[in-house]
């Protein structure tokens, strides 16, 4: 175990500087009210794409009613956040680059335990940051809910079919198909995900083939991201050593990956990130990981007194390092 831990110690950031509130250079000095970006509906220069043609039948998740969006207190956040439940028809809302266009694009996967979607905290607010950097951004509203934890075995199992993965694969194809008209470099399209959305990033990054029958020309284009950012993920660590679940294979074709999590995360154990880091290193995948002592869960981009708030500046530097911007 000492040898394995030494593998990632060089990439581990133990941040200890207190009272840093700047989420990134682009957002520094702004209040939480100014940071808020709740425009997750189409309009205001945004547009929304249905992922699947109406004529194409798609499987429904485990719906408990009609789709709803509710404002609720955010976990550890300074103000409320909007959560969407019962998504049967997934969409992708696109935020075109403003000002200087880097040519890069980021597809955002909100978290919510595969039960709901934190559509602003871990969705549209991330696009506000990306747009400020000159990137095109898109928020995926994927199908939920789907059950992962099963009481009969006291264990986790990947749902079959894995509907959010199908939606993520489809969204990547649609973005590549529209790259020219959006001013995107089709070789600079990446993903960022939070909590369950972080796990969805890992699933998409390591998928070999599409998990559904092709629908149209968009499905002939690569669904593999060109870069991946994983924040406080779940559904990875098996609970044994630093092993991943069997349903989380890692491929040598996985794109360069950036990982962030807090050691005191009360929802998803930090070993989710550490185990994924070790698995990527074993496949010689370029990976950078930052583990902080404090920060909790579901912090997104909202400013706090904890050093983990500075992760967007580190992500921006990493994107330069790997040649995306």
N, C-alpha and C positions, 0 to 999 in steps of 0.2 A: 504494500500500500504506500510506503514512503516513496518508492520510486515513481509510482503513478502520480502521487500528489506533486512531486517535483516537476512533472511535465508541465503543469499549468501554473506553477507558482510565479514564473517569470511574467506571465500575462495578467496576473491578478492585481487589481488596484484596491488597496486598502485605504479608502479616503477617510481623512480624519479632520479636515479643516471645517470648523463650525460656521454657522450663520452665513452661508452663501446662498443668495436668493436668485441669481441670474440663471435662468434656464438655458439660455444660449445667447451669443452676441446679438442676434437679431431680436431677441425678446427681452434683453436686459433692461431693468429699470421699469418695466411695465407692471401695473397692478393686475391682480387676478381678473378684475372686471374687464380690463383691456385685452387680456390674453384669451378671454372666452371667445369661442368660435362655434356657435351653435347652428350655423347654416348647413345643416345636413340634408335639407330638402332642396329640390331643384329650384332654380331662380337665382337672381343676383349674379348673373354671369356663369352659373353652374348648370350642368345638365346631367340627367340621370338616364342610365341605360339599363333596360331589363336584360338580365343575363341570358335568358332562354326565350326563344320565340314562343308566342302564345300557343302555336299549333303543336309544339313539342311537349309531350307529357313528361313531367318530372315528379319524382317521388316527394311526398310531403313529409316533413318532420313530425314529431310527436306533439301536435298542436293541442293546446288546452283552451283555445278560443280564437277570436279574431286578432289580427295584428294590432298592437297598441304601443304607444310611446308614452312613457311616464317620467316625470321629473322626480328624482329621489336624491336624498343626501348622498354625496360621494364618500367613499371610504377614505378617510383622512384628508379629504380635499377641503378647500376653503369655501366652496359653494356647491350647489346641487349639480347633478348630471342627469342626462336623459338616457333611459334604457328602453330598448325595443324588444318586445316579446312576440312570439308566434309568427315568425317569418316564413311564409309559404312560397312567395315569389321573390326571389333575391334580385337585388339591383346593385349597380355600381354608380356612385355619384362622383363626377369628375370636376376637379378644381384646376383649371388651366393655369399655367405659369403666368405670373405677372411681372412686369419690368424685365430685367435681364433673365433670359431663358437659358438654363444650363444644359438643356436637352435631356436631363435625367428625369425619371418618373418614379414615384413611390406609390405602391398599392398597400393600403392600410387595412389590417384585420383587427377590429375591436375585440376586446375580451368580454367575458360574461359566463364562463364555465360551460360553454356550448348550450346554455339555457336561455340566454338573453344577450343583448349587445349594448355595450357602453358607447353609444354612437357618437357622442361629442367628446367626452373625456379621453377616449382612446380611438377616436375617429377624426371628426372634423377639426378638432383642435390640433391634431398632428399635421393636418393639411395646411393649417394657418402657418405653422413653422416651416413646412416644406415650401409653400408659396413665397414666404419671406426670403428663402434662400434662392429662389428662382427655379424651383422644380415644379413640374406638373405633379398632381397628386390625385388619388382616387380612394374613396372609402367603399369597402365591400360590405354590403348588408347581406350576409349569408344566411342560409336556412338554419333555424333553431326552433325548438330544442331537440337535442338528441341525448340519450342516456349513455353515460360512460361507467358510472358506478353501479354495480349489481349486488344487491343484498344476498342473493342466493349463494354466491361464492365469496362474498366480502372482498371483491376484487374489481379491477377496471378491465373493460374490454372495448376495443375500437368498434364502433357501430358499422354495420355493413348493410347497404353502402354508406360510406362516410360522406354525407351530403355537403358539409362545409368544404371538404377537399374538392369535390366536383365543382362547386361554385368558384373556388379559388383558381382552379385550372382553367375554367371557362373565362374568368375575368382576365387572366394573363393573356390568353389568346386574343380576346377582344381589344385589349390595350395595344398589343403588337399590331393588330390589323389596322388600328387607327393612328399608329405612331406618326405617320407623315402629316396628317391633318392637324394633329395636336402639337407638332413641333418637337416630337420625342425621338431620341436616338433609340432605335429598337434593341440595341445592345446595352442599354443603360436603364433597364426597368427592374426595380427591386421591390422588396416587400418589407414591411415592418409590422409586428404583431405584439399584442399584450395579453398576458395570462393565457387563456385558451387560444386567443389569437396568436400568441407566441408559439404555442404548439402547432397551430395551423401553418405557420411559417416553416417550421421544421418538416412537417409532412409534405408540403409543396416542394421544398428544397430538395428532398430526397426521393420524390416520386419518379419512377422510371417511365411509366406510360400513363396516359390519361385513364381515369377510373370510370369512364363512361364511353358509350359509343359516340363517335364524332357526329356533330349536328350539321356543320357547314365549314366553310373555308377557314374560319377563325381557329377551328380545332386542329388544323394541320400545322399551326405555328407553335413554337416551343412554349411550354408552360413553365419551364425552369427559370427562376428569377436570376438576374445577373448579380445581385447582392441581397443579403438578408440581415435584418435586425430583429433580435429576439429579446423581449423584455418580460421579466418575471413569469416564465412559462410554467405550465403544469403538464401532467400526463406523459412525462418523460422518464423520471427516475422510478425504477422498479421497487425501491425500498431495500434492495440487497446490494451491498458494496457500492460501486459506482456504475452499476449496470442499468441500461435502458430497458424499458418494456420490449418484449418481442415484436410488438406492433410498431416500433419506432426504429426501423433499420436506417443506417447511415451509409450514404453512397460517397464514393470518391469524387463524384461529379457535383456534389453539393457546392453551391457558390460561396464566396468569401462571406463570413458571418461575424456579426457583432452582437455580443451578449451583455445584458445588464440585469442585475438582481440585487436585492438587499438580503443580508444574512438574517435579519429579524423578520422576514416575510412570514406572516401568520397564516397565509392561505396556501401558497405553493412553496414547498421546501426548497431552499437554495441549492440542494443537491440535484434538482432538475437541471439547472444551468451547468453545474460542475460536471455532471455525468455526460451531458451533451457535448461540452467542451472536450472532455477526454476522448469521446467517441470520434469527434471531428479530427482531433490531433492524430488519432490512430490511422485515419484515412488520408492524412497529409492535406487536409482542407485548411486554407488560411482562416484563422479565427482569432478574434480579440475579445477578451472578457474583462468586465469590470464588476467586482463584487464589493459592495459597501457594507459597513457594519450596521447602519440603520437606514431606514427608508420605507419599511413596510411594503404594502401591496397597493396596486392601482393608483400610483402617483401620476402616471402620464407625464404631461409637461407642466403641470401646475406647480408654481413656486412654493417651496417649503424652506425651513431653516436647515434642512439636512444637505450635506454635500452631494447626495445622489441627484439633486436638482440640476447639477451641471452635466448630466449625461448627454444632452443634445449637442453641446459644444464638442464633446469627445466623438460623438457620432459624425459630426460635420468634418472633423479633422480626419477621421477614419475614411470617409468617403473620398477625401482628397488623396489619402495614402494609397487607396486601391484604384485610383484613376477614374472614378465615376464623375467627379466634378473637378 
